[in-house]
Amino acid sequence: MCRNITPLRGLEPSATPAEIEAAARQYVRKVSGVQSVSEATREPFEQAVAEVTATTARLLAQLPERRRPPRTVPPLRRPDVQAREAAKRS
């Protein structure tokens, strides 16, 4: 179902809070079917994102070290995505 979520365990440096939240947001979007948040869906959607983020952070902290790094680079670490995010902030 969520094949396109990048593994965060074993990254060097470790996954950032922003990367963990981005993965949680992507997961919640996928399972809820909500692509753009409206006033009717904002509160339950954001609560779910916060809960999945916290659970994911705990999981990553409790798992043992990974022997091999993930095969793909998380989107927030890719130069093209970083450039787009920087352009949004400008």
N, C-alpha and C positions, 0 to 999 in steps of 0.2 A: 504494500500500500504506500509506504513512504520511502520508496527506494532512493529518492534523490536527497534525503537528509544525509549530510556528510558526517561520518563518525568523528567524534570529538575526543575520544579516549586515545592517549598516546601522542598527542600533539606536542611539539617543542617549539616555543614555550607552550605551557598548558593552555587549554581552552580558556578564553576570556569570558567574563560575564556577558558581554555583548554577543559572542558566538553562541553561548548556551541559550540566551534568550531568543536569538534568531532561529535556532533549531526548534525551540519550544513553540514559537509563533507559527512556524511552518507546519509543525505537527498539528497544532490546534486548528489551523486553517483547513488542513486536509481532512481531519476527522469530523469537523463541524460543518464543512461545506461553505463556510463564511469566507468569502474572498475580500469583500470590503465591509468594514465594520460600520454599522449604523447606530443610531442612538438606542434602538431596541436591542441590539446585540452587544454593544460596547462593554457593559459591566460583566456579563457572564464570560464573554470572550477574554477580556483582560484578566479576570480572576483565574480562568483556566490557564492562561499563559504564565501567570505568576506561580501557580501551583506546579505546573510541568517544569518550569525553570528551576524552582527550588528542589524538586525531586531529582532532576537531572544533575544538578550541582552536587547533591548528596551522593548520588550514585557514582559519579566520576571520582569523588573524593575517597570513596570506600573501596573501589576496585583496585586490584593490584596493578603494578606497572605493566604496560603492554610490551610484548617482545618486539613487535614491528610497528612502525608508524602507519597511520591510515594511508590508503592508496591515493586518496584525493585530498586536495588542499581545500579547507573550508572557504566558502565564498567571501567572507569578510577579510580574508588574507590575500585574495587575488587582486593584483594591481588594477584591473579594469573596474572592479567593484569599489575599491578604495577611491579611485578617481571619481566615480559617479557620486559616492557618498560625500566626498569633499566638495563637489560642485553643488550639491543640494544645500550644504551648509553655507555656501558663499552668497 
